[in-house]
Amino acid sequence: MAQSTDPRPPEPTGVADEQRRTVALTLAAVAERYEGEDPAAPVDDFELVVLVGVDAYALTGLGVQGGPKRTARIVRALVGDVTGMTRGDLLAKLRELVAEWDDSEPARPRESAGSGTIPAPRRGDVGEVSR
């Protein structure tokens, strides 16, 4: 007989629409940070982890109740292993992921300081996060 103190199997949790937007915004914010960088330079995995964490924290309302942690975890899982990846390759991958995850409205390209365009953030000002 099951007891109330017995561990329960994890319940499947999907990603809510709002979480999808937050993930897309975080991906766009990280992509913006790599815009204008040397595209042939290798990706520093530690730097990527920090950037994802900072942007996830800023875009989830600076809360600590699991929003930034879950968002960062999803983003890192989507990006995957970056060993041997260049900054240009990462930027292209981030752009593809933004387009895939932001299904709430069509991506609106925004001119950036670099030569390309990236989807514009839909909520908040990503520029407020220090670089």
N, C-alpha and C positions, 0 to 999 in steps of 0.2 A: 504494500500500500504506500502510495506517495505521501511524503510529509511536506509540510509547508516550507521546511528549511532545506529540502533537497534542491540541488542546483537544477535549473531548468535549461533545456537546450535553447540556444539563441533563436529568437524569432527573426524570420527574414524581414529585413528592412530595405525598402526601396529608396530611391532618391526622389524626394518631393520636388515639385516644380520650382519652388523657391530655392531649394538647394542646388538644382541644376543651374539656375541663374547665377548663384553665388560662385559655383565652380567655374562657369563660363567667364564671369567677371575676374576671378582670380587668374585664370589662364590668360586672359587679355592683359591684365596688369603685369604679369610676369613677362609676357611677350613684349610689352612696351619697354620693359627694362633692358631687353636684349636688342632692341631696335637701335641701329647705328653703331653697335659694337663690331669688332673685327669678326666677320663671319667665319674666318678660317681658324680662329682660336678655339682650343678645346674647351668643353664645358667643365666647369669646376662643380662637382657634385655637391660639395658642402655649400657653396654659394647658392646653388639652385634650391637646396633645402631651406636655407635662410630666407631667400626671396619669396618662396612659396608661403612660408610661415608668416612672414611680415604682411604680405598682401592678403592672405586669408584672414588674419587677425584684424586688419584694417577694414576689410569689406564685410565682415560679419558683425559690425557694430561694436567692435572692441570688447565683445563678450568673451567670457571664459567658460561658458556652460556647454562646451562640446562643439559648438558651431565652427570655430576656427580650426580646431583639431581635426574634426571630421572632414571639413573642406580641404585642408592641407593633405590629409591622407588620401582623399579621392584624387586630387590633382597629381600627387606623386605616383599613385598607381597608374593613372592615365599616361603620364609621361614615360614611366618605366625606367629601365636602366639607361643611363646616359654615358656609360663608359665608351670612350672612343668617338663620341659624337661632337661635332663642331657646333659653335654658337649659331651659325646659319642654319644647320640642320634642325637644331632645337627650335629656333624661331619658326621655321616652316611647320614643324610638328605642332607647336603651340597654336599657330593660326588655324590649322586643320581641326584641332580639338575644340577651339572656340566655335568654329562654324558648326561642328557636330553637336556641341552641348548647348548652344544658345538657340533653342528652337522656339522661343517665345515670340520672336520677331526677326525679320531678316537682318543680317549683319549689316551695319552701316559703316563703311570704311571711313576712316578719319586720317587726314594727312598727318604725318608725324615728322619729326626732325630728320629722320633717316630718308632713305630713298623709296621705301615702300609704304604700304598702308596696313593698318591693323584695325580690327573691329573696335568701334568706340565703346567704352564702358557705358552701361545703361543706368547705373545708379551710383551716386557718390562721385567724388572726384579722386581718381586714382593718383593724380598728381600730388595730392596732399601727403602721400606716403614718402618719406625721405628716401633718397637713393643712396 
